[in-house]
Amino acid sequence: MRESRYLREIRGLDPVADHRRIVYLDACFEFPWDTTRSLELALFRTFASPSVAARLDSTGEFGRAAQKRYDDTDLILSTIVEAGYDSEDGKRAIRQMNRIHGRFEISNEDFLYVLSSFVFEPIRWNARFGWRPLVEKEKLGTFEFWREVGRRMAIRGIPESYEELERFNEEYERREFRRTGEAERVGAATRDMFLAWFPGLPKRVGAQAIYALMDEPLLEAFGFTRPPRAVRAAVEGALRARARAVALLPLRRRPRLRAKRRTRTYGRDWRLEELGPVKS
């Protein structure tokens, strides 16, 4: 397996002092597609929390504008990752995110759980489907990056160690995940948004492929049916085949920047300060 110059650079970096560079290299050069998919799954996973689902369901946004909410979240997070949280654009993105969240009563524990999902879901995805395994500096750099973002969101009690945050993440899910009507509605709306990206694919087939990426607690919380073993094996096999193919491709020379892509909601015409729910 090839070792890219980006990985060689990462090996020479410090995961605390250089975490912004590590996350940028992984998200924009080494694993751009995987980073996007894993953060989509991370956000989807947070909806299995009854308190998170209830808050989202109460806005009605997922029923009428799921794609807009996806694009808003994607653009804000992509700006933070690609520009850096202390850049001018990164600061604007965090301010806008804090403004959006400030309209709702969100517990510190829920904030911390969502933050932890941004750390661990990409790492777990990579362990299953990445074209190469993450090295320890990448894992620790991811932890340090999102911990700094969390501080700028005024999240309290962020653990000082990777292991402690991982324990919190796992304990929160064991304690909180359960099926509710709100989780079912938000989960179904999110699933249907993903399916709308592939209009030629039969909905039942697409839904089963989505379910194949979910573990039992997540399926149960959303009321989704367990996919047949053959479907799960086919989806996982396809993703592992993709990983093997990516490992053979030439090195990416230019960064893949999602914040500059054309979105379904806005095209390329958007401003950070205009993202978020439409004020009623």
KAWO-V348911 format. One record per residue. N is the residue number from 1. SS is DSSP state (hx for helix, st for strand, lp for the rest). NEAR is the number of other C-alpha atoms within 10 Angstrom. Layout:
N/SS/NEAR
N/SS/NEAR
//
This chain:
1/lp/8
2/lp/11
3/lp/10
4/lp/15
5/hx/11
6/hx/15
7/hx/19
8/hx/10
9/hx/12
10/hx/22
11/hx/15
12/lp/10
13/lp/17
14/lp/15
15/lp/23
16/lp/15
17/lp/12
18/lp/16
19/hx/24
20/hx/23
21/hx/20
22/hx/26
23/hx/27
24/hx/21
25/hx/21
26/hx/20
27/hx/22
28/hx/20
29/hx/20
30/hx/24
31/lp/22
32/hx/17
33/hx/13
34/hx/20
35/hx/21
36/hx/16
37/hx/14
38/hx/21
39/hx/20
40/hx/18
41/hx/19
42/hx/21
43/hx/18
44/hx/16
45/hx/23
46/hx/21
47/lp/27
48/lp/28
49/st/25
50/hx/20
51/hx/19
52/hx/19
53/hx/20
54/hx/18
55/hx/15
56/hx/18
57/hx/20
58/hx/11
59/hx/12
60/lp/13
61/hx/17
62/hx/21
63/hx/15
64/hx/11
65/lp/14
66/hx/19
67/hx/22
68/hx/19
69/hx/18
70/hx/20
71/hx/18
72/hx/22
73/hx/17
74/hx/18
75/hx/22
76/hx/23
77/hx/21
78/hx/21
79/hx/24
80/hx/25
81/hx/24
82/hx/24
83/hx/19
84/lp/20
85/lp/22
86/lp/15
87/lp/13
88/hx/11
89/hx/17
90/hx/22
91/hx/18
92/hx/19
93/hx/25
94/hx/22
95/hx/17
96/hx/18
97/hx/20
98/hx/14
99/hx/13
100/hx/14
101/hx/14
102/lp/10
103/lp/9
104/lp/11
105/lp/8
106/lp/13
107/lp/12
108/hx/13
109/hx/15
110/hx/16
111/hx/17
112/hx/21
113/hx/23
114/hx/19
115/hx/24
116/hx/25
117/hx/23
118/hx/21
119/hx/26
120/hx/22
121/hx/20
122/hx/24
123/hx/20
124/hx/13
125/hx/18
126/hx/19
127/hx/13
128/hx/15
129/hx/20
130/lp/24
131/lp/22
132/lp/18
133/lp/12
134/lp/15
135/lp/11
136/hx/11
137/hx/19
138/hx/23
139/hx/19
140/hx/20
141/hx/25
142/hx/25
143/hx/26
144/hx/23
145/hx/23
146/hx/22
147/hx/23
148/hx/17
149/hx/20
150/hx/20
151/hx/12
152/hx/15
153/lp/16
154/lp/13
155/lp/18
156/lp/12
157/lp/11
158/lp/20
159/lp/15
160/lp/11
161/lp/12
162/hx/18
163/hx/12
164/hx/11
165/hx/22
166/hx/18
167/hx/12
168/hx/17
169/hx/19
170/hx/14
171/hx/12
172/hx/16
173/hx/17
174/hx/11
175/hx/9
176/hx/13
177/st/21
178/lp/18
179/lp/18
180/lp/18
181/hx/15
182/hx/23
183/hx/26
184/hx/22
185/hx/21
186/hx/26
187/hx/25
188/hx/17
189/hx/19
190/hx/21
191/hx/18
192/hx/16
193/hx/17
194/hx/17
195/hx/19
196/hx/14
197/lp/11
198/lp/11
199/lp/10
200/lp/9
201/lp/12
202/lp/10
203/hx/15
204/hx/10
205/hx/11
206/hx/19
207/hx/19
208/hx/18
209/hx/17
210/hx/18
211/hx/21
212/lp/23
213/lp/15
214/lp/18
215/lp/11
216/hx/12
217/hx/16
218/hx/23
219/hx/22
220/hx/18
221/hx/23
222/hx/24
223/lp/18
224/lp/18
225/lp/13
226/lp/15
227/lp/18
228/lp/12
229/hx/10
230/hx/10
231/hx/15
232/hx/19
233/hx/13
234/hx/14
235/hx/18
236/hx/17
237/hx/13
238/hx/13
239/hx/16
240/hx/16
241/hx/13
242/hx/14
243/hx/18
244/hx/16
245/hx/11
246/hx/16
247/lp/16
248/lp/11
249/lp/9
250/lp/9
251/lp/15
252/lp/13
253/lp/7
254/lp/8
255/lp/15
256/lp/17
257/lp/17
258/hx/19
259/hx/19
260/hx/14
261/lp/11
262/lp/11
263/st/19
264/lp/12
265/lp/15
266/lp/12
267/st/10
268/lp/12
269/lp/9
270/lp/13
271/lp/11
272/hx/18
273/hx/14
274/hx/10
275/lp/19
276/lp/19
277/lp/14
278/lp/7
279/lp/4
280/lp/3
//
